[in-house]
Amino acid sequence: MPTGTITEQAVFDVVRQTFPALAATDLVDDAVVLPTGQVISTDTLVGERHFSHAYCSPTDIGVKAVRVSISDMAACGAQPTGLLVSLALPNTVDTVWVREFYAGLKYALDEAQCPLLGGDTVASDTLVITTTALGQVAAGSVAGRRFNAKPGHTIAVCGHHGLSAVGLCALQHGIEGVEDAKLAHRQPPALVDDGLSLAAAIAQYAPQPYALTDTSDGLAAALLAIAQASGVACTVQANALPIHPTVATFARQHSSVLPARYTQVGYDDGALALTLWGGEDFGLLATVPAGVTLPPRWLPIGQVAEGTGASLQLPNGQQIAMLPKQLYQHFA
């Protein structure tokens, strides 16, 4: 019989205990990078947890399944080279649903110039989609890893943050408009080209370790993940964070419907909270050596220093710690 509530960290602890040969870094990234430069990652989407049939069409779900997975390739500075897809299907799914799902899958794969390599199907009580992505780091480049942040690195971000959270909130509450945010939730982008451009910039400067991750669980979660994996302190400046206009307007006009966790982060700014703590935007976060010229679409937002943890510095100079307990809990 179960003896307590499971957590993601508890699962990782069991894996480490069972497989002690795993390196300390093997469980802190969403992908594994082999000595050949090949990158492998796997993801699982569960119906009504990672997407809702009420808001997402089968085509949306197909697109999302691809982009969620190849975002892990972007988060290493790798080019996607193939995808495997396995479906656990309930009896409520018919061939029309499957056809539309694969249409979305094909659209996103064609967009990424990534072939479908195979997969599996099985009957299930719940719709579950598991994808395994393969990728390759270019010769002469170094893969970005969460554990490579160093004091003196510049923290940089790419992509919009908070849009998916706004889209989900609007869909849940029947709020009209904000179509860009709703699309960001239904079909989040995968910034593969931006990951590759950063890898190329690092290689041009001088191939050396740098930290890179996607922001699938939120920008704050990515900052905390890099800080913990690298054993450093990551501080970002509030006035350097790009706030999307849709996020700013929504936070101002609909603050009453924002989930409580966006109001329990230590500062009274809904747009800033959505930008940092909203998840499923699949942007990119990196720390790069001083002197590296950031590619287009990448913006500097802070610095890495000696110490531990992640924090936000407000315009008035106040520094607020980002706490793991404030993150979205996968097993809640």
N, C-alpha and C positions, 0 to 999 in steps of 0.2 A: 504494500500500500504506500502511496506517496507520503513523504514525511514533511513536506514543505513546498512553498511556491517556487517554481523554477525561475531562474533568471538567465540572461544571456551570459553573464560572467560565470555563473555556476556551470554552464555547459562548457565554456572554455577551460575552466579549472579541471573538469573531468577529463577533457581531451589531453591537456598537458600531463596529467597524472598517468593516463593510460599510455600515452606515446611520449615518453620523456626524451626521445631522440629528436623531437621537433625543436628547432632553434627558437629562441625567445622571440624572434621577429616573425615567425611563421604564422602567427595568429593575430597580428595587429594590422594586417592589410586585407583588403577584399580580394586580392589576386595573388597568385604565386608567380614569381619570375624565375624561370629556369636559367642555368648557365648559358644556354644557347640564345637567350634573349626572347624565348617564347613565353607568352603570358597566358595563364589559364585562370578563369574565374567562374563561379556558379552562383545563381540567384534563384530564389523561389518567391512566387507571388501567389497569395491565397485569396480566393474570392471573399468579398465582404470584409476583408482586413486590409488588403493593399489596394483594392479597387471596389467600387460598388456598381452592381448591374443597373442601379437606378440612375447613375450619372454617366456611366461609361459604356459605349457600344462595343460589340465584339471587335470591331476594327480598332477602336481606341486601345483595347486591351492588348491586341496583337502588336501595335506600335510600341506601347509601353513596355511590353515584355522584352522586345529587342533593345530599346534604348537604355532600360535599366541595366541590362547585362553589358552592353558595349561601353557604357559609361565607365565601367571598371577598367576597360582598356584605355580610355581617355585619361583615367586617374593614374596610369603608369607611363603615359606618353607613348603608348603603343598603337599600332595600326591593327584594327580588327581583321582577322583572317578567316573566321568561320564561327558558326553558331549551331549548337544542338538544342533541340526543344522537346521536352517531354510533357505530356498532358495527362492529368488525372481528371477524368470527366464524369460528372454526375448524370443521371438519366434525364435531367431537365434540359440537357444540351442536345440540340439536333444538328443535322448536317448543314442547315442554313447558318447557324451560329459558327460552326467550325469553318465554313467557307469564308465568312466575313472576318473571322479571327486571322486566318492565314492570309487574307488580302492585306490586312494591316501589317502582319508580319513581313510580307513580301515588300510592301511599300518602304518600311523602315530599313530592311536589309538592302534593298536596291539603293536607297539613299546613302547608306554607309558603305556601299560597294563590298558587302560582306556576304558570302554564300551560306545557305543552309546546308549543313552537313549530315543531318539525321536527327534521331530522337527516339521517343517511345510513347506509347499510350497505354492507359490502364483505367478501369472503372473505379469510381470513388464516390463517396457521399458529398464531397466538397470539391469545387473546382480548384485545382492546383496546377500552376505552370512553373516548370523548372527549366532554366536556360543555362547552358554552359558555353561561355565565350572563349575563343582562342584569339590570340593576337601576337604581334611581333614588334620588338623594339628595334629600331633601325641600327644598322652597323655604325659604330662610332658614337652612338648615343648611350646615355645612362638612364635606366628606368627610374622614374620618381617613386619614392617609397615614403610612407608615413614616418618612418624612424630615422630619416636623414636630415631633419632640421638641426641647424647649428646656431649658437649665439652669433649675432651679427647678420644673420639672414634677414632679408626683407620678406614680409608676408604679403602675398598678392592674391587677388581673387579674379575670377572670370565668370560671367553669367549673371543673370538676375536672381535675386533671392527674396522669398516671401510671396512670390506670385502663386505658386501651387497652393500654399496655405490659404491665401485669399480666395482662390478658385474653389477649393473644397468647402470653405466656410459659406461662400455665396451659394453653392449648390445645395448644401445642407439646409440653408435657411430660405431658399427660394428667392434670392436677391437677384434682380434683373441687372443686366449689363455685365461689366468686367469680363468680357468674352476672352480677352487675352489671358486673364488669370485662369479661367475655366479650362482653356486649351492647355495651359501650362500644367494643370493638374491631370487632365485626361491623357495628354501626349507630351510628357516632359522631354526636353531636348537631351541629346548626348553630345557633349562638346569635344568630339574626337579631334577635329582639326585644331582646336585651341590647345589640347594636350600635346599634339604633335609639334605645334609651333613653339611651345615652351621648351620641349625637349630639344628642338633644333637650336633655340637660342642658347640653351645651356651648353650644348655641344660646340657651338661656335665660339662661346666665351672660353671654355676649357672644360672638357667632360669631367664632371665631379658630382658627388652626391647632392641631391636636392630632395626636398619633401614635396609630395603631390598626392592629393586625394580628391575624390568627388564629395559633394555635399548632400548626398542622398538623405541623410538624417538631419540635415540642417547645417548652417554655417557654423554655429556655435559648437555643434557636435564634432564637426571636422577639425575645428581649432583644438578642442579638447583631445581628440584622437591623436593629432600630431604632437601636442605637448606631452601627452602621456607616453606615447611610443618612443619619442626622442629624448625624454627627460629634460625638457627645456621649458621656459616660460614664454608664452605667446601673448602679446598685447596688441590689440587693434584700437584704432582711433575712431570714435563714433562719427566724427565729422569727415572721415575719409571713406566711410562705407557708402557705396552707391545705393540709394533708396529709389526703387522704381516708382514712378508717378502713380500708377494704379494702386500700389501698396499704400502709399502715403494718403491718397484720397480715401481708400476703403477704411483705413484705420481711423481716420478723422470722422467719417460719416457713419460707420457701423461699429464703433467701439463696444457697444453693448452686447454684440453677438460673438465677440472674440473669445475663444476658450480661455479658461482661467489661467492656464500655464503661461500665457503671454502677458499676464499682469502680475506675475509673481517672480520677476527676474531682477528686481532691485532698481528699476527706473520707470518713470511714467511716460513712456513714448511707445505707442502701439506700433507705429511703422518700423521703428528700430527693433522692437521685439520680434515682429514678424520676419524682418530681414535676417535676424540672427538665429531665431529658434524655429522658424517654419521649415518643414522638411520637404523632401521630394522635388526639389528644384533641379538637382543633378548639375549644379554648377561645378567649378573646380576651385580648389584652394591650394596654394603652393607656398613654400619658403625657398628663396633663391639667394645665392651668394651675392654680396655687394658687388656692383660693377656689371651685372648682367642687365642688358637692355631688354625690358619686358616687351613681348610682342603686342600687336594691336589687340584690343579688347581686354587686356590684362591691366589691373589697377593695383598700385601699392596701397595697403591699408594698415600696416603695422610693422612691428619688429619682433625678432626673436632675441631673447636674452638668457643669461644664466638663471636658473631657478626651476620652478615647476608650475604647472597649471596654465589656464587661459584667463584673460581678463579684458575688460572693455574700459577704455578711458573716455569719459565724457568731456564735452567742451569746457566745463568748469574745472577740469583737472581731477575730478573724482574718479577713482579706479574701482571697478566693480568686478569681483570674481565671478566667472562662469562656473557653475557647479554641476557635476554629473547628475545629481538628483533632479535637475530641472529639465533633463533631456527626455525625449519621447522614449517610453519604455516598451520594447517589443513584446514582452511577456506580461504586460499589465492587463 
